[in-house]
Amino acid sequence: MAARLNDQIALVTGAASGLGLAIARRLAAEGAWVALLDLCGRPGQREEMQREFGASGQVYVLDITKEDEVRGVVERVARARGRVDILVNSAGITGETGLKSHETRTDNLRLVFEVNFMGSYFTSKYALPIMVGQGYGRIRHFPPLPARREMPGCWPIRGPRRL
Ligand SMILES: NC(=O)c1ccc[n+]([C@@H]2O[C@H](COP(=O)([O-])OP(=O)(O)OC[C@H]3O[C@@H](n4cnc5c(N)ncnc54)[C@H](O)[C@@H]3O)[C@@H](O)[C@H]2O)c1
């Protein structure tokens, strides 16, 4: 595969699973160095990921809803690698589904909002000044499917855009 992204530094949230992991693999295959951000909730997951990515990435265990943790990781990456070129926000949760709107639990909705919205806000908030400063950067968010089209019973993850 052509190394189109040589010397680019990428941050990928939700990198331990699903879309985030697939995107992180592709970025590394195309030459980027990848900061892999995730809760890494499964025992041994962090070590497995680090073994797989080797010198082409670094795993950072963090909770994307915690602003201080996000700021710390973005700053560490920028200090260590000198720049941040790509941000992929793929960390996300579905929350409780199959519910009518009025059956939704407030604390569950709050958690979905914290992960899916505030998580992307925090990474962008701290990566953007670096990108602006260097005059280059790309950010990609992966909103949950129900945020983009109607999916009955998935009201909580449609978020504030479409109540
Ligand atoms: N899979 C799809 O077809 C699809 C399509 C469109 C959009 N999406 C959206 O893209 C996102 C990722 O989907 P997926 O299928 O890869 O999900 P996934 O569950 O496989 O991966 C999500 C990752 O986010 C991580 N994560 C969750 N909460 C976190 C937190 N507080 N801090 C750090 N990491 C956290 C999890 O540990 C997990 O590794 C979701 O928001 C999903 O709704 C998925």
The ligand as a Gaussian input file, in Angstrom:
#p B3LYP/6-31G(d) Opt

LIG

0 1
 N      -20.613000       0.358000      13.358000
 C      -21.329000       1.086000      12.499000
 O      -21.917000       0.606000      11.497000
 C      -21.420000       2.566000      12.679000
 C      -21.874000       3.328000      11.641000
 C      -21.925000       4.705000      11.799000
 C      -21.544000       5.289000      13.005000
 N      -21.143000       4.509000      14.026000
 C      -20.756000       5.177000      15.250000
 O      -19.333000       5.176000      15.311000
 C      -18.919000       5.019000      16.675000
 C      -18.060000       3.761000      16.806000
 O      -18.828000       2.617000      16.415000
 P      -18.212000       1.161000      16.550000
 O      -19.103000       0.237000      15.874000
 O      -16.746000       1.206000      16.186000
 O      -18.346000       0.947000      18.164000
 P      -17.485000       0.004000      19.124000
 O      -18.330000      -0.217000      20.328000
 O      -16.931000      -1.162000      18.403000
 O      -16.247000       0.937000      19.528000
 C      -16.398000       2.041000      20.338000
 C      -15.113000       2.214000      21.143000
 O      -15.272000       3.387000      21.935000
 C      -14.665000       3.127000      23.182000
 N      -15.226000       3.987000      24.232000
 C      -16.509000       3.977000      24.701000
 N      -16.637000       4.850000      25.696000
 C      -15.418000       5.454000      25.845000
 C      -14.925000       6.434000      26.725000
 N      -15.688000       7.008000      27.700000
 N      -13.616000       6.819000      26.622000
 C      -12.824000       6.238000      25.680000
 N      -13.239000       5.290000      24.824000
 C      -14.525000       4.899000      24.909000
 C      -14.961000       1.670000      23.477000
 O      -14.057000       1.146000      24.440000
 C      -14.812000       1.044000      22.102000
 O      -13.496000       0.568000      21.877000
 C      -20.197000       4.935000      17.506000
 O      -20.523000       6.239000      17.966000
 C      -21.216000       4.451000      16.513000
 O      -22.517000       4.790000      16.896000
 C      -21.039000       3.170000      13.878000

